[in-house]
Amino acid sequence: MGRAASGRTVTRHWADALVNREALDAYYTAVPPLSGAVLRSLHLDRHGPSVVLRLDLPAFPDRPEPEWTGAGADRFECHVAFLDVADVRLAGPLAGGPVDVTLETAPPEGRRLAVALTRRDGAGTGRFTANASLRVGHLAAHGGTPDSYRFAGRVDRIRLRGGLPDTTDRAFYERL
């Protein structure tokens, strides 16, 4: 848990830590917090070391692509990458339901984050520390089925053609 110079905990809005926040700002007037986001998957990569969360954000964009609303999309998914991960602790299932994700400053101040994930039904929890710079990618609107995905990125649109790749596709789940 991070402490400011005054000794109090400093909780950060996740979007303030993004190095590519403009990707979300294109679709949201105000990027929603990660409270109540649906965790679709959590990918650990020991070579990073990194953690990538695949999340449905708790609110659909207020500035969506016309194609998304025309296709009946009502959910917005993104991958959030945490780099230089350490001290990973996972207990119980996290994916498949709403989670609350909190980020707090961790020593050394301003350079590390303490990340906590808590599944709302109490089934699972997770904690880790990471570099204070996050990255978001694989933005997509969807209607809740694997074949309903409408990706924002040109490469994803061409490569994936509206569907999700198999969970063993490292190029999709490990790289943004």
N, C-alpha and C positions, 0 to 999 in steps of 0.2 A: 504494500500500500504506500503510495507516495505521499510525501508531506511537503508543503510549501515552507518557506523560511519561517512563517509564523507557526508552524507545527500542525496546520490543518491539512486534510486530504484534499487534493485537487483532482476533480473529475473532469474529463475532457469529452467534448462532443467528438465522436469518431471522425466526422467529416473534416474537422479542423486539423487532423493529423494526416490527411491525404496529400500526397505529392501531386496528384492529378485530379483534384476536386472539380475542375471544370467539366469533367466527364459527367458528373451528377448534376452540377449546376445548370447544365443544358436542359435538364428535364424537370428539375425541382426549383421552386422559388425558395423553399427552405427544406434542406435535406433532412429527412426524418431521423430520429434517434434509432438505435438498435434495440430498443425496448419493445419486446413482442415480435421481433423478426422471426420468421420461420427458418430454422437451420435445416437446409437440404443435405449438406454434407460437410465434413471436416476432413481436410487432407493434410497429413503430416509428411514432411519431406526432410529426412535427416541430412541431406546434402546441402540444404540452405544454411542452417536449418530454418525451416519456415512452416507456417500454418496457413492454409487457405480455407476460409469459410465461404461456402456457397449459401447465400441467404436470400429469402424473399423479404424485401423491406416492408415495414408495417403499413406503408401508404403508397398507393399508385401515384406516379408522377402527375403533377398538375399541368405540365407542358409535354404531353406524350406525342410521339410521332403519330400522324393520322392513320398510318397503316396498322398501328397497334390497336387503336380503339375500333377501327373498321373490322379487325379480325376477332374482336370480342375479348381481347386481353384485359385482365383485371388485376394482374399481379406483376411485380417488377423484381427481378432477380439480379444479383451481382455477386462477384467473387471479391472478397477482401483479403489481401495478402499481408501477413505479418512476417517480417524478416528478422534474422538474428534472434531466433526464439530460444528460450532456455526455461528451465524449471517447469516443464509441462506436467500437469497433474490432471487426469481425467477419471471420472467415476460415474458409471452408469451410462445409459444411452443419452446422447444429446440431440442427434439428428432426428428429423421427422416431426418436430413440434415447435411451438413458439419458445423462444429463449430471450433472456435479457442479457445483453452484452454490455459490460461496463469497462471503461478505460480510465485508469488513474495514473498520475505521474509516479515514476519509480526512480530510485537513485541510479546513476547520477541524474539530477533534476533536468528535465527537458530533453533527455536523450533516450530514456527508456519508458515503457508503459507496463503497468501491471494489468493484465486482461483477465476478466472473470466472465464465465458463461454459466448461466443457471437456467435450466429448463423449467418452464412455468408450472408444469405438473409435478415437479420435484423428482423426476426420474433420473436426472443426471446433472453433474456440475463439471466445470473445467476451469483451470487457471494456468496461466503462463506469463512470462515476461517477454517483451519484444522491443525492437527498435521503435522509436517514437514516430517514424515515418511509415505510413501505410500506403498501399496502392490498391486501386479498384479496377476491375476489368470484367470482361464477358457480360456486359450489360444486356439484359433481355426482358422484354415483356412477354407474358404468357397467360394462358387461360386455365392452367392447372394440369394439363396433360403433356407428356413428353414430346408430342408432335405439334404442339401449339406455340412453340418458341419463336419469337421475332427478335432477332439480335440487332443491337444498335451498331456494332462494329462491322465494317465491310468484310474483313477477313472471316469473321465468324459467320456472317450471312452466306458467303460463298461456300465456305468449308462445311458448314453444318446443315444448311438448307432447311431450317425450321425445326430441327430435332436436337435432342441431347446425345452426345457421344456416350459410348460405354464407359463405365467408371474406371476402366483400366487405361483410358486414353490420357497418358501423362501430359501430352502437349496441351490439352484443354484444362486439366485439373491442377497442373503445377505451374503453368505459365500464364501470365496476363499479357 
